[in-house]
Amino acid sequence: MSDGDWKYELEDLEDPDAEADADSGLTPGSPKPEHIAFVVLGALLAIFALSRLLL
């Protein structure tokens, strides 16, 4: 293999079902209470850590 050759070609990476996979992403819905609690806890921890570093 010379320096100009690639190990993989673009054709090796293309997925014929890529359009079908794009539609199966995240769906909107109500957040679960444990997820809300985790985000709030993380935000409070970040604020606490920053206040200890800066003050």
N, C-alpha and C positions, 0 to 999 in steps of 0.2 A: 504494500500500500504506500503510495507516494504522499507527499505533504498536501497535495491538492485534493485528494480523495476523501470523501466523508465516510464514516463508518456506517451511517444509516442514511437512507434516501427518504425524501418527503413521502413517497408512496408507501413506505413502511409504516409511517405514523398516521396516515389518514384513516379515519374510521367511517365506513359507509353508513353507519347508523348514528352519526353525530347529531343530525337534526332531531332524531327521536329522543336522544339523551338530553337535549337542550330543554325539551318540554317537561322533563321529569325532575325539575329543580325544586326549590323550596316553595311550599305553598303557604299562603298567609293563614293565620288563625290566632286564636287567643293564646297568650303566653301562659305557661304553667306557673303556679306559685313558687315552686322550688327554683325555677329559672330566674324569676324576678328577684327572689331572695339572694341568689348567687351573684347577680349583677350588682345589687345594692351593697352586698357585703364586700365585693371587690372594689367598688367605688369608695366606700368608707375606708377600707384598708389603704387604698392609694392616697386618699386625702390625708389620712393619719401619717403615713410614711413621708409624704411631702412636707407636712407641717413640722415633723420632727427634724427633717433635713434643713429646711429653710429658716426655721425660727430658733 
